[in-house]
Amino acid sequence: MASGPRIPFSGVLLVVFGCLFLADQMGALSFGQVFRTWWPALLILAGLLQFIEKPASVFGSLILVTVGVAMLLSNLHILQIERVWRLWPLVLIALGLNILVTGGGGGKGKG
């Protein structure tokens, strides 16, 4: 099945954000404040898109979504980010578990 040219999502995203920021600069809407609050949603979206494209590499997607959710909750004053950063050793634990579960990834074919 032949498909047409693939449109890069990052290019579309840049055009959309450029238009929104231009409208903000021209006084048509107040996008700057909305963006300052909700930008971590982009991390969540990136993590979800990465998971959809490469479901086997769930670890990177999970990190993006987790960091995005924590930062968004902090921006919405639901969670104090200082408390979240005290849990940074969980990232090390997660990295170690990922290596243990996947076998390190680089050891395939070695005997």
Backbone as XML, in Angstrom:
<?xml version="1.0"?>
<chain id="A" units="angstrom">
  <residue number="1" name="MET">
    <atom name="N" x="0.845" y="-1.173" z="0.000"/>
    <atom name="CA" x="0.000" y="0.000" z="0.000"/>
    <atom name="C" x="0.887" y="1.231" z="0.000"/>
  </residue>
  <residue number="2" name="ALA">
    <atom name="N" x="0.758" y="2.063" z="-0.991"/>
    <atom name="CA" x="1.558" y="3.286" z="-1.102"/>
    <atom name="C" x="0.922" y="4.388" z="-0.281"/>
  </residue>
  <residue number="3" name="SER">
    <atom name="N" x="1.784" y="5.119" z="0.376"/>
    <atom name="CA" x="1.279" y="6.242" z="1.162"/>
    <atom name="C" x="1.966" y="7.520" z="0.696"/>
  </residue>
  <residue number="4" name="GLY">
    <atom name="N" x="1.316" y="8.630" z="0.942"/>
    <atom name="CA" x="1.861" y="9.916" z="0.552"/>
    <atom name="C" x="3.016" y="10.312" z="1.449"/>
  </residue>
  <residue number="5" name="PRO">
    <atom name="N" x="3.554" y="11.486" z="1.204"/>
    <atom name="CA" x="4.680" y="11.937" z="2.031"/>
    <atom name="C" x="4.250" y="12.117" z="3.484"/>
  </residue>
  <residue number="6" name="ARG">
    <atom name="N" x="5.123" y="11.726" z="4.381"/>
    <atom name="CA" x="4.833" y="11.833" z="5.812"/>
    <atom name="C" x="5.119" y="13.257" z="6.271"/>
  </residue>
  <residue number="7" name="ILE">
    <atom name="N" x="4.154" y="13.859" z="6.923"/>
    <atom name="CA" x="4.304" y="15.228" z="7.411"/>
    <atom name="C" x="4.938" y="15.171" z="8.796"/>
  </residue>
  <residue number="8" name="PRO">
    <atom name="N" x="6.087" y="15.836" z="8.983"/>
    <atom name="CA" x="6.747" y="15.807" z="10.287"/>
    <atom name="C" x="5.920" y="16.529" z="11.350"/>
  </residue>
  <residue number="9" name="PHE">
    <atom name="N" x="5.606" y="15.805" z="12.411"/>
    <atom name="CA" x="4.801" y="16.361" z="13.495"/>
    <atom name="C" x="5.472" y="17.577" z="14.121"/>
  </residue>
  <residue number="10" name="SER">
    <atom name="N" x="6.798" y="17.533" z="14.260"/>
    <atom name="CA" x="7.505" y="18.649" z="14.882"/>
    <atom name="C" x="7.349" y="19.926" z="14.063"/>
  </residue>
  <residue number="11" name="GLY">
    <atom name="N" x="7.331" y="19.818" z="12.733"/>
    <atom name="CA" x="7.135" y="20.995" z="11.892"/>
    <atom name="C" x="5.752" y="21.594" z="12.071"/>
  </residue>
  <residue number="12" name="VAL">
    <atom name="N" x="4.751" y="20.729" z="12.118"/>
    <atom name="CA" x="3.378" y="21.193" z="12.333"/>
    <atom name="C" x="3.265" y="21.870" z="13.696"/>
  </residue>
  <residue number="13" name="LEU">
    <atom name="N" x="3.880" y="21.272" z="14.699"/>
    <atom name="CA" x="3.840" y="21.823" z="16.051"/>
    <atom name="C" x="4.480" y="23.206" z="16.105"/>
  </residue>
  <residue number="14" name="LEU">
    <atom name="N" x="5.612" y="23.374" z="15.440"/>
    <atom name="CA" x="6.279" y="24.676" z="15.417"/>
    <atom name="C" x="5.416" y="25.738" z="14.741"/>
  </residue>
  <residue number="15" name="VAL">
    <atom name="N" x="4.780" y="25.395" z="13.642"/>
    <atom name="CA" x="3.912" y="26.345" z="12.948"/>
    <atom name="C" x="2.738" y="26.740" z="13.840"/>
  </residue>
  <residue number="16" name="VAL">
    <atom name="N" x="2.113" y="25.764" z="14.490"/>
    <atom name="CA" x="0.974" y="26.047" z="15.368"/>
    <atom name="C" x="1.390" y="26.959" z="16.518"/>
  </residue>
  <residue number="17" name="PHE">
    <atom name="N" x="2.496" y="26.610" z="17.187"/>
    <atom name="CA" x="2.939" y="27.444" z="18.301"/>
    <atom name="C" x="3.387" y="28.821" z="17.833"/>
  </residue>
  <residue number="18" name="GLY">
    <atom name="N" x="4.007" y="28.895" z="16.681"/>
    <atom name="CA" x="4.388" y="30.196" z="16.126"/>
    <atom name="C" x="3.165" y="31.080" z="15.904"/>
  </residue>
  <residue number="19" name="CYS">
    <atom name="N" x="2.108" y="30.512" z="15.344"/>
    <atom name="CA" x="0.862" y="31.261" z="15.121"/>
    <atom name="C" x="0.237" y="31.711" z="16.444"/>
  </residue>
  <residue number="20" name="LEU">
    <atom name="N" x="0.241" y="30.817" z="17.433"/>
    <atom name="CA" x="-0.334" y="31.167" z="18.734"/>
    <atom name="C" x="0.460" y="32.270" z="19.422"/>
  </residue>
  <residue number="21" name="PHE">
    <atom name="N" x="1.787" y="32.194" z="19.383"/>
    <atom name="CA" x="2.599" y="33.241" z="19.991"/>
    <atom name="C" x="2.491" y="34.554" z="19.221"/>
  </residue>
  <residue number="22" name="LEU">
    <atom name="N" x="2.352" y="34.487" z="17.893"/>
    <atom name="CA" x="2.154" y="35.700" z="17.106"/>
    <atom name="C" x="0.829" y="36.360" z="17.468"/>
  </residue>
  <residue number="23" name="ALA">
    <atom name="N" x="-0.206" y="35.567" z="17.597"/>
    <atom name="CA" x="-1.511" y="36.106" z="18.010"/>
    <atom name="C" x="-1.409" y="36.736" z="19.396"/>
  </residue>
  <residue number="24" name="ASP">
    <atom name="N" x="-0.601" y="36.149" z="20.276"/>
    <atom name="CA" x="-0.384" y="36.705" z="21.602"/>
    <atom name="C" x="0.320" y="38.061" z="21.500"/>
  </residue>
  <residue number="25" name="GLN">
    <atom name="N" x="1.346" y="38.144" z="20.654"/>
    <atom name="CA" x="2.087" y="39.388" z="20.481"/>
    <atom name="C" x="1.228" y="40.497" z="19.876"/>
  </residue>
  <residue number="26" name="MET">
    <atom name="N" x="0.274" y="40.124" z="19.042"/>
    <atom name="CA" x="-0.599" y="41.102" z="18.390"/>
    <atom name="C" x="-1.790" y="41.470" z="19.269"/>
  </residue>
  <residue number="27" name="GLY">
    <atom name="N" x="-1.926" y="40.830" z="20.424"/>
    <atom name="CA" x="-3.011" y="41.147" z="21.340"/>
    <atom name="C" x="-4.318" y="40.446" z="21.019"/>
  </residue>
  <residue number="28" name="ALA">
    <atom name="N" x="-4.296" y="39.491" z="20.107"/>
    <atom name="CA" x="-5.526" y="38.798" z="19.723"/>
    <atom name="C" x="-5.953" y="37.782" z="20.785"/>
  </residue>
  <residue number="29" name="LEU">
    <atom name="N" x="-4.991" y="37.220" z="21.503"/>
    <atom name="CA" x="-5.304" y="36.287" z="22.588"/>
    <atom name="C" x="-4.153" y="36.298" z="23.575"/>
  </residue>
  <residue number="30" name="SER">
    <atom name="N" x="-4.379" y="35.724" z="24.733"/>
    <atom name="CA" x="-3.356" y="35.682" z="25.776"/>
    <atom name="C" x="-2.806" y="34.271" z="25.887"/>
  </residue>
  <residue number="31" name="PHE">
    <atom name="N" x="-1.950" y="33.906" z="24.954"/>
    <atom name="CA" x="-1.406" y="32.558" z="24.917"/>
    <atom name="C" x="-0.214" y="32.392" z="25.843"/>
  </residue>
  <residue number="32" name="GLY">
    <atom name="N" x="0.548" y="33.448" z="26.091"/>
    <atom name="CA" x="1.750" y="33.363" z="26.909"/>
    <atom name="C" x="1.482" y="32.794" z="28.289"/>
  </residue>
  <residue number="33" name="GLN">
    <atom name="N" x="0.471" y="33.297" z="28.975"/>
    <atom name="CA" x="0.148" y="32.812" z="30.312"/>
    <atom name="C" x="-0.350" y="31.361" z="30.268"/>
  </residue>
  <residue number="34" name="VAL">
    <atom name="N" x="-1.139" y="31.050" z="29.278"/>
    <atom name="CA" x="-1.625" y="29.674" z="29.129"/>
    <atom name="C" x="-0.445" y="28.736" z="28.906"/>
  </residue>
  <residue number="35" name="PHE">
    <atom name="N" x="0.491" y="29.147" z="28.061"/>
    <atom name="CA" x="1.654" y="28.321" z="27.762"/>
    <atom name="C" x="2.521" y="28.131" z="28.996"/>
  </residue>
  <residue number="36" name="ARG">
    <atom name="N" x="2.741" y="29.193" z="29.781"/>
    <atom name="CA" x="3.554" y="29.078" z="31.001"/>
    <atom name="C" x="2.977" y="28.055" z="31.966"/>
  </residue>
  <residue number="37" name="THR">
    <atom name="N" x="1.673" y="27.945" z="32.013"/>
    <atom name="CA" x="1.036" y="26.997" z="32.925"/>
    <atom name="C" x="1.008" y="25.585" z="32.355"/>
  </residue>
  <residue number="38" name="TRP">
    <atom name="N" x="0.664" y="25.449" z="31.084"/>
    <atom name="CA" x="0.351" y="24.140" z="30.508"/>
    <atom name="C" x="1.457" y="23.514" z="29.660"/>
  </residue>
  <residue number="39" name="TRP">
    <atom name="N" x="2.655" y="24.139" z="29.547"/>
    <atom name="CA" x="3.689" y="23.578" z="28.683"/>
    <atom name="C" x="4.097" y="22.155" z="29.065"/>
  </residue>
  <residue number="40" name="PRO">
    <atom name="N" x="4.050" y="21.743" z="30.347"/>
    <atom name="CA" x="4.414" y="20.348" z="30.639"/>
    <atom name="C" x="3.512" y="19.323" z="29.942"/>
  </residue>
  <residue number="41" name="ALA">
    <atom name="N" x="2.341" y="19.755" z="29.498"/>
    <atom name="CA" x="1.474" y="18.837" z="28.745"/>
    <atom name="C" x="2.167" y="18.387" z="27.461"/>
  </residue>
  <residue number="42" name="LEU">
    <atom name="N" x="3.095" y="19.191" z="26.949"/>
    <atom name="CA" x="3.862" y="18.784" z="25.763"/>
    <atom name="C" x="4.756" y="17.582" z="26.078"/>
  </residue>
  <residue number="43" name="LEU">
    <atom name="N" x="5.312" y="17.559" z="27.293"/>
    <atom name="CA" x="6.115" y="16.398" z="27.690"/>
    <atom name="C" x="5.245" y="15.148" z="27.766"/>
  </residue>
  <residue number="44" name="ILE">
    <atom name="N" x="4.060" y="15.322" z="28.317"/>
    <atom name="CA" x="3.128" y="14.192" z="28.417"/>
    <atom name="C" x="2.760" y="13.698" z="27.021"/>
  </residue>
  <residue number="45" name="LEU">
    <atom name="N" x="2.437" y="14.627" z="26.136"/>
    <atom name="CA" x="2.095" y="14.270" z="24.760"/>
    <atom name="C" x="3.260" y="13.579" z="24.063"/>
  </residue>
  <residue number="46" name="ALA">
    <atom name="N" x="4.472" y="14.109" z="24.249"/>
    <atom name="CA" x="5.652" y="13.502" z="23.624"/>
    <atom name="C" x="5.861" y="12.074" z="24.135"/>
  </residue>
  <residue number="47" name="GLY">
    <atom name="N" x="5.672" y="11.869" z="25.427"/>
    <atom name="CA" x="5.812" y="10.532" z="25.989"/>
    <atom name="C" x="4.778" y="9.572" z="25.442"/>
  </residue>
  <residue number="48" name="LEU">
    <atom name="N" x="3.539" y="10.039" z="25.326"/>
    <atom name="CA" x="2.479" y="9.185" z="24.791"/>
    <atom name="C" x="2.725" y="8.863" z="23.320"/>
  </residue>
  <residue number="49" name="LEU">
    <atom name="N" x="3.148" y="9.856" z="22.542"/>
    <atom name="CA" x="3.439" y="9.608" z="21.125"/>
    <atom name="C" x="4.606" y="8.647" z="20.960"/>
  </residue>
  <residue number="50" name="GLN">
    <atom name="N" x="5.623" y="8.805" z="21.803"/>
    <atom name="CA" x="6.775" y="7.899" z="21.746"/>
    <atom name="C" x="6.344" y="6.477" z="22.071"/>
  </residue>
  <residue number="51" name="PHE">
    <atom name="N" x="5.465" y="6.334" z="23.055"/>
    <atom name="CA" x="4.975" y="4.999" z="23.412"/>
    <atom name="C" x="4.177" y="4.374" z="22.277"/>
  </residue>
  <residue number="52" name="ILE">
    <atom name="N" x="3.359" y="5.189" z="21.596"/>
    <atom name="CA" x="2.556" y="4.679" z="20.483"/>
    <atom name="C" x="3.453" y="4.226" z="19.338"/>
  </residue>
  <residue number="53" name="GLU">
    <atom name="N" x="4.521" y="5.020" z="19.056"/>
    <atom name="CA" x="5.413" y="4.686" z="17.949"/>
    <atom name="C" x="6.343" y="3.526" z="18.282"/>
  </residue>
  <residue number="54" name="LYS">
    <atom name="N" x="6.811" y="3.451" z="19.537"/>
    <atom name="CA" x="7.750" y="2.408" z="19.940"/>
    <atom name="C" x="7.302" y="1.811" z="21.279"/>
  </residue>
  <residue number="55" name="PRO">
    <atom name="N" x="6.270" y="0.988" z="21.274"/>
    <atom name="CA" x="5.758" y="0.445" z="22.531"/>
    <atom name="C" x="6.765" y="-0.423" z="23.290"/>
  </residue>
  <residue number="56" name="ALA">
    <atom name="N" x="7.769" y="-0.945" z="22.606"/>
    <atom name="CA" x="8.753" y="-1.788" z="23.279"/>
    <atom name="C" x="9.656" y="-0.970" z="24.197"/>
  </residue>
  <residue number="57" name="SER">
    <atom name="N" x="9.838" y="0.313" z="23.896"/>
    <atom name="CA" x="10.702" y="1.155" z="24.732"/>
    <atom name="C" x="9.838" y="2.027" z="25.640"/>
  </residue>
  <residue number="58" name="VAL">
    <atom name="N" x="9.172" y="1.376" z="26.553"/>
    <atom name="CA" x="8.221" y="2.048" z="27.433"/>
    <atom name="C" x="8.923" y="2.937" z="28.468"/>
  </residue>
  <residue number="59" name="PHE">
    <atom name="N" x="10.171" y="2.648" z="28.803"/>
    <atom name="CA" x="10.848" y="3.368" z="29.881"/>
    <atom name="C" x="10.980" y="4.864" z="29.593"/>
  </residue>
  <residue number="60" name="GLY">
    <atom name="N" x="11.485" y="5.224" z="28.423"/>
    <atom name="CA" x="11.647" y="6.641" z="28.079"/>
    <atom name="C" x="10.308" y="7.359" z="28.046"/>
  </residue>
  <residue number="61" name="SER">
    <atom name="N" x="9.306" y="6.687" z="27.517"/>
    <atom name="CA" x="7.959" y="7.266" z="27.472"/>
    <atom name="C" x="7.427" y="7.507" z="28.869"/>
  </residue>
  <residue number="62" name="LEU">
    <atom name="N" x="7.645" y="6.542" z="29.740"/>
    <atom name="CA" x="7.174" y="6.653" z="31.116"/>
    <atom name="C" x="7.846" y="7.816" z="31.843"/>
  </residue>
  <residue number="63" name="ILE">
    <atom name="N" x="9.142" y="7.999" z="31.614"/>
    <atom name="CA" x="9.861" y="9.116" z="32.245"/>
    <atom name="C" x="9.288" y="10.444" z="31.764"/>
  </residue>
  <residue number="64" name="LEU">
    <atom name="N" x="9.087" y="10.594" z="30.453"/>
    <atom name="CA" x="8.527" y="11.844" z="29.920"/>
    <atom name="C" x="7.156" y="12.140" z="30.495"/>
  </residue>
  <residue number="65" name="VAL">
    <atom name="N" x="6.305" y="11.136" z="30.523"/>
    <atom name="CA" x="4.948" y="11.332" z="31.046"/>
    <atom name="C" x="4.995" y="11.673" z="32.533"/>
  </residue>
  <residue number="66" name="THR">
    <atom name="N" x="5.815" y="10.967" z="33.294"/>
    <atom name="CA" x="5.897" y="11.197" z="34.731"/>
    <atom name="C" x="6.405" y="12.599" z="35.050"/>
  </residue>
  <residue number="67" name="VAL">
    <atom name="N" x="7.474" y="13.002" z="34.390"/>
    <atom name="CA" x="8.015" y="14.356" z="34.620"/>
    <atom name="C" x="7.000" y="15.403" z="34.184"/>
  </residue>
  <residue number="68" name="GLY">
    <atom name="N" x="6.351" y="15.184" z="33.042"/>
    <atom name="CA" x="5.336" y="16.122" z="32.569"/>
    <atom name="C" x="4.182" y="16.268" z="33.536"/>
  </residue>
  <residue number="69" name="VAL">
    <atom name="N" x="3.693" y="15.145" z="34.057"/>
    <atom name="CA" x="2.578" y="15.178" z="35.012"/>
    <atom name="C" x="2.997" y="15.909" z="36.284"/>
  </residue>
  <residue number="70" name="ALA">
    <atom name="N" x="4.195" y="15.607" z="36.804"/>
    <atom name="CA" x="4.666" y="16.253" z="38.033"/>
    <atom name="C" x="4.789" y="17.767" z="37.838"/>
  </residue>
  <residue number="71" name="MET">
    <atom name="N" x="5.353" y="18.185" z="36.712"/>
    <atom name="CA" x="5.521" y="19.617" z="36.472"/>
    <atom name="C" x="4.183" y="20.312" z="36.243"/>
  </residue>
  <residue number="72" name="LEU">
    <atom name="N" x="3.276" y="19.652" z="35.558"/>
    <atom name="CA" x="1.956" y="20.232" z="35.326"/>
    <atom name="C" x="1.195" y="20.375" z="36.645"/>
  </residue>
  <residue number="73" name="LEU">
    <atom name="N" x="1.250" y="19.359" z="37.477"/>
    <atom name="CA" x="0.586" y="19.436" z="38.783"/>
    <atom name="C" x="1.196" y="20.544" z="39.646"/>
  </residue>
  <residue number="74" name="SER">
    <atom name="N" x="2.492" y="20.745" z="39.501"/>
    <atom name="CA" x="3.143" y="21.834" z="40.227"/>
    <atom name="C" x="2.667" y="23.188" z="39.705"/>
  </residue>
  <residue number="75" name="ASN">
    <atom name="N" x="2.591" y="23.338" z="38.381"/>
    <atom name="CA" x="2.115" y="24.598" z="37.787"/>
    <atom name="C" x="0.678" y="24.902" z="38.178"/>
  </residue>
  <residue number="76" name="LEU">
    <atom name="N" x="-0.114" y="23.871" z="38.379"/>
    <atom name="CA" x="-1.514" y="24.050" z="38.763"/>
    <atom name="C" x="-1.678" y="24.145" z="40.286"/>
  </residue>
  <residue number="77" name="HIS">
    <atom name="N" x="-0.553" y="24.158" z="41.006"/>
    <atom name="CA" x="-0.529" y="24.276" z="42.471"/>
    <atom name="C" x="-1.257" y="23.131" z="43.163"/>
  </residue>
  <residue number="78" name="ILE">
    <atom name="N" x="-1.220" y="21.963" z="42.548"/>
    <atom name="CA" x="-1.799" y="20.764" z="43.144"/>
    <atom name="C" x="-0.713" y="19.998" z="43.900"/>
  </residue>
  <residue number="79" name="LEU">
    <atom name="N" x="0.509" y="20.115" z="43.434"/>
    <atom name="CA" x="1.636" y="19.388" z="43.988"/>
    <atom name="C" x="2.797" y="20.358" z="44.166"/>
  </residue>
  <residue number="80" name="GLN">
    <atom name="N" x="3.498" y="20.265" z="45.283"/>
    <atom name="CA" x="4.683" y="21.093" z="45.484"/>
    <atom name="C" x="5.877" y="20.355" z="44.899"/>
  </residue>
  <residue number="81" name="ILE">
    <atom name="N" x="6.497" y="20.949" z="43.879"/>
    <atom name="CA" x="7.558" y="20.275" z="43.134"/>
    <atom name="C" x="8.761" y="19.957" z="44.027"/>
  </residue>
  <residue number="82" name="GLU">
    <atom name="N" x="8.980" y="20.756" z="45.077"/>
    <atom name="CA" x="10.096" y="20.484" z="45.975"/>
    <atom name="C" x="9.976" y="19.087" z="46.579"/>
  </residue>
  <residue number="83" name="ARG">
    <atom name="N" x="8.767" y="18.694" z="46.890"/>
    <atom name="CA" x="8.538" y="17.362" z="47.456"/>
    <atom name="C" x="8.828" y="16.278" z="46.424"/>
  </residue>
  <residue number="84" name="VAL">
    <atom name="N" x="8.494" y="16.544" z="45.176"/>
    <atom name="CA" x="8.716" y="15.559" z="44.119"/>
    <atom name="C" x="10.209" y="15.360" z="43.905"/>
  </residue>
  <residue number="85" name="TRP">
    <atom name="N" x="10.999" y="16.428" z="43.891"/>
    <atom name="CA" x="12.430" y="16.311" z="43.621"/>
    <atom name="C" x="13.149" y="15.545" z="44.718"/>
  </residue>
  <residue number="86" name="ARG">
    <atom name="N" x="12.557" y="15.444" z="45.902"/>
    <atom name="CA" x="13.157" y="14.648" z="46.959"/>
    <atom name="C" x="13.125" y="13.158" z="46.601"/>
  </residue>
  <residue number="87" name="LEU">
    <atom name="N" x="12.308" y="12.811" z="45.636"/>
    <atom name="CA" x="12.176" y="11.410" z="45.225"/>
    <atom name="C" x="13.036" y="11.066" z="44.001"/>
  </residue>
  <residue number="88" name="TRP">
    <atom name="N" x="14.011" y="11.926" z="43.651"/>
    <atom name="CA" x="14.818" y="11.689" z="42.456"/>
    <atom name="C" x="15.518" y="10.330" z="42.463"/>
  </residue>
  <residue number="89" name="PRO">
    <atom name="N" x="15.854" y="9.744" z="43.623"/>
    <atom name="CA" x="16.480" y="8.416" z="43.561"/>
    <atom name="C" x="15.603" y="7.356" z="42.894"/>
  </residue>
  <residue number="90" name="LEU">
    <atom name="N" x="14.293" y="7.611" z="42.812"/>
    <atom name="CA" x="13.417" y="6.675" z="42.105"/>
    <atom name="C" x="13.807" y="6.555" z="40.633"/>
  </residue>
  <residue number="91" name="VAL">
    <atom name="N" x="14.360" y="7.627" z="40.058"/>
    <atom name="CA" x="14.819" y="7.568" z="38.662"/>
    <atom name="C" x="15.964" y="6.564" z="38.551"/>
  </residue>
  <residue number="92" name="LEU">
    <atom name="N" x="16.898" y="6.602" z="39.516"/>
    <atom name="CA" x="17.998" y="5.640" z="39.500"/>
    <atom name="C" x="17.485" y="4.210" z="39.641"/>
  </residue>
  <residue number="93" name="ILE">
    <atom name="N" x="16.530" y="4.024" z="40.543"/>
    <atom name="CA" x="15.946" y="2.700" z="40.743"/>
    <atom name="C" x="15.262" y="2.227" z="39.460"/>
  </residue>
  <residue number="94" name="ALA">
    <atom name="N" x="14.507" y="3.122" z="38.822"/>
    <atom name="CA" x="13.817" y="2.770" z="37.579"/>
    <atom name="C" x="14.811" y="2.438" z="36.474"/>
  </residue>
  <residue number="95" name="LEU">
    <atom name="N" x="15.893" y="3.214" z="36.371"/>
    <atom name="CA" x="16.921" y="2.919" z="35.370"/>
    <atom name="C" x="17.533" y="1.540" z="35.604"/>
  </residue>
  <residue number="96" name="GLY">
    <atom name="N" x="17.858" y="1.253" z="36.857"/>
    <atom name="CA" x="18.429" y="-0.052" z="37.187"/>
    <atom name="C" x="17.485" y="-1.191" z="36.872"/>
  </residue>
  <residue number="97" name="LEU">
    <atom name="N" x="16.210" y="-1.022" z="37.225"/>
    <atom name="CA" x="15.218" y="-2.054" z="36.923"/>
    <atom name="C" x="15.058" y="-2.249" z="35.423"/>
  </residue>
  <residue number="98" name="ASN">
    <atom name="N" x="15.078" y="-1.145" z="34.675"/>
    <atom name="CA" x="14.962" y="-1.242" z="33.218"/>
    <atom name="C" x="16.122" y="-2.034" z="32.640"/>
  </residue>
  <residue number="99" name="ILE">
    <atom name="N" x="17.327" y="-1.789" z="33.128"/>
    <atom name="CA" x="18.496" y="-2.528" z="32.646"/>
    <atom name="C" x="18.379" y="-4.003" z="32.999"/>
  </residue>
  <residue number="100" name="LEU">
    <atom name="N" x="17.923" y="-4.288" z="34.228"/>
    <atom name="CA" x="17.783" y="-5.679" z="34.646"/>
    <atom name="C" x="16.725" y="-6.424" z="33.842"/>
  </residue>
  <residue number="101" name="VAL">
    <atom name="N" x="15.599" y="-5.764" z="33.568"/>
    <atom name="CA" x="14.509" y="-6.405" z="32.851"/>
    <atom name="C" x="14.854" y="-6.609" z="31.384"/>
  </residue>
  <residue number="102" name="THR">
    <atom name="N" x="15.494" y="-5.626" z="30.768"/>
    <atom name="CA" x="15.789" y="-5.719" z="29.335"/>
    <atom name="C" x="17.117" y="-6.404" z="29.067"/>
  </residue>
  <residue number="103" name="GLY">
    <atom name="N" x="17.874" y="-6.703" z="30.094"/>
    <atom name="CA" x="19.159" y="-7.362" z="29.903"/>
    <atom name="C" x="20.249" y="-6.427" z="29.443"/>
  </residue>
  <residue number="104" name="GLY">
    <atom name="N" x="20.049" y="-5.137" z="29.613"/>
    <atom name="CA" x="21.077" y="-4.172" z="29.243"/>
    <atom name="C" x="21.006" y="-3.723" z="27.806"/>
  </residue>
  <residue number="105" name="GLY">
    <atom name="N" x="20.348" y="-4.463" z="26.953"/>
    <atom name="CA" x="20.164" y="-4.057" z="25.564"/>
    <atom name="C" x="21.382" y="-4.228" z="24.708"/>
  </residue>
  <residue number="106" name="GLY">
    <atom name="N" x="22.589" y="-3.994" z="25.228"/>
    <atom name="CA" x="23.794" y="-4.063" z="24.408"/>
    <atom name="C" x="24.436" y="-5.414" z="24.387"/>
  </residue>
  <residue number="107" name="GLY">
    <atom name="N" x="23.957" y="-6.348" z="25.183"/>
    <atom name="CA" x="24.598" y="-7.657" z="25.296"/>
    <atom name="C" x="24.088" y="-8.696" z="24.327"/>
  </residue>
  <residue number="108" name="LYS">
    <atom name="N" x="23.271" y="-8.355" z="23.369"/>
    <atom name="CA" x="22.720" y="-9.335" z="22.436"/>
    <atom name="C" x="23.814" y="-9.875" z="21.533"/>
  </residue>
  <residue number="109" name="GLY">
    <atom name="N" x="23.853" y="-11.162" z="21.408"/>
    <atom name="CA" x="24.800" y="-11.793" z="20.488"/>
    <atom name="C" x="26.159" y="-12.044" z="21.101"/>
  </residue>
  <residue number="110" name="LYS">
    <atom name="N" x="26.390" y="-11.601" z="22.332"/>
    <atom name="CA" x="27.680" y="-11.840" z="22.962"/>
    <atom name="C" x="27.611" y="-13.133" z="23.761"/>
  </residue>
  <residue number="111" name="GLY">
    <atom name="N" x="28.683" y="-13.840" z="23.808"/>
    <atom name="CA" x="28.611" y="-15.127" z="24.455"/>
    <atom name="C" x="29.561" y="-15.267" z="25.538"/>
  </residue>
</chain>
